[in-house]
Amino acid sequence: MRNKVDFTDVIAWSVVFSDYIVVAIETHKGIKIIYGDDSLDFILKYVPEIFAKESIYCKSCGILLNPSNIGQLTVLPGGHVEAKCISCLEREIIRTIRLMKKRPILSAIPVSRDLGVQT
């Protein structure tokens, strides 16, 4: 059963274009993450509308974006559009992963060091 999103209730959204399309949608009921057929339905409804309204440039490097080189597209509350090209998005992901490797990861679940089981 597909988890349908009421598109009329959308406040803001962000989509990452890759081999697998993922969309984060902010609605009045909270944030939803959609993928698969639902994400395809969503981008087919909203993305062409954004490209038709204005020219979109990468916020990091400034190149003109089109459907073949866009990596992330975000529409903030109020309609402000931000986007990144594939190259800049990949660099940001790599930079984030490297930072994560340098920092200790804290678990929200307490673990006993003696037994290795949750306490």
N, C-alpha and C positions, 0 to 999 in steps of 0.2 A: 504494500500500500504506500503510495507516494504521499509525502508530507507537503501539501500545497501551501504556498505562501500567497496571501491576499495582496496582490501587487498594488492595490489602491492604498494600502496602509504603510507604504514604504517611506521612511524619513531620509535615510542615507544608505549607501551601499558601496561595496568594494568588490571587484572581481580580479582574480589572478588567472591570467591566461597561460596555460602550460599544456603538457600532455593530458592533464586532468584539470578541468575548469572548476574552480571553487569560488563561491559567492558568499560574502557575509552581508546580511541585510539587517538594518536597524528598523524595527517597526515600533508601534506604540505598545506592543506586547512584549518587547525585548529584542534580543539579537538572535537571528537564525543563520545557520550555516547550511547552504544547499550545494549539491553536486549532482552529477549525472544528468538525467533528463530534465530535472527541475532547473538546474543551472543553465542548461541550454535554452529552455523556455524563457528564463529571465533575461539572458543576454540578448536573445533575438528580439525581445520586446524593448529593452532599454538602450543597448549600446549603439545601434544605428541612429537612434534619435539624438544621442550625444554628439556623434561624429557629424551629423547633418547640421547641427546648430552652430558649431564653431570649430576652428582648427585647434588641435590638441598638441601640446608640446611636453616633452619629458621635463619634469620639475628638477631633475638632477643635471642633465647634460644639455637640455634645450633643443634637441632635435625634434622635427615635426613627426608626429606619430600617425600611424595608419594601422589597419587591422593586421598587417603582416609583421610589424615590429613592436607592438604594444605588449607590455608585460603585466602591468597593473593599471586599473582604471578605478578611481574612487570619486563618488559624488557625495559631497558633504551636505549636512543640513543647510538649506538656503540655496542649494544648487551649484555651489562652487565645485569646479572639477579639478582634480589632481591626477596626474598620470606619470608612469615611468616606462621607459623602454625596457626591452628584455635584458639588454646588457647591464643597465644600471640596477635593475631588480636582482639579477644574478649576483652582482657584486655586493649588494646589500645583504643578501642571504648568506653569502660566503663570509662576509665580515661578521655577521651576527653569530654564525656557527663558531667562528674562531674565538669570539668573545666568550661564548658559552663554555668553550673548552678551558679557558683561563680561570673562570670563576667556579667556586664550589657549588654544587647543586644541593639545595636544601629540600628535604622531603617534608611534606605536610603530614605524613603518617609516621608517628613515633615508632622506632624499631629498636628492640633490645639488642645491644651489641653482643651479649653473651650467647643468646640462643638464636639470634637471627630471625626472630618472629615478632609479629606486631604486638605491642603492649596496649 
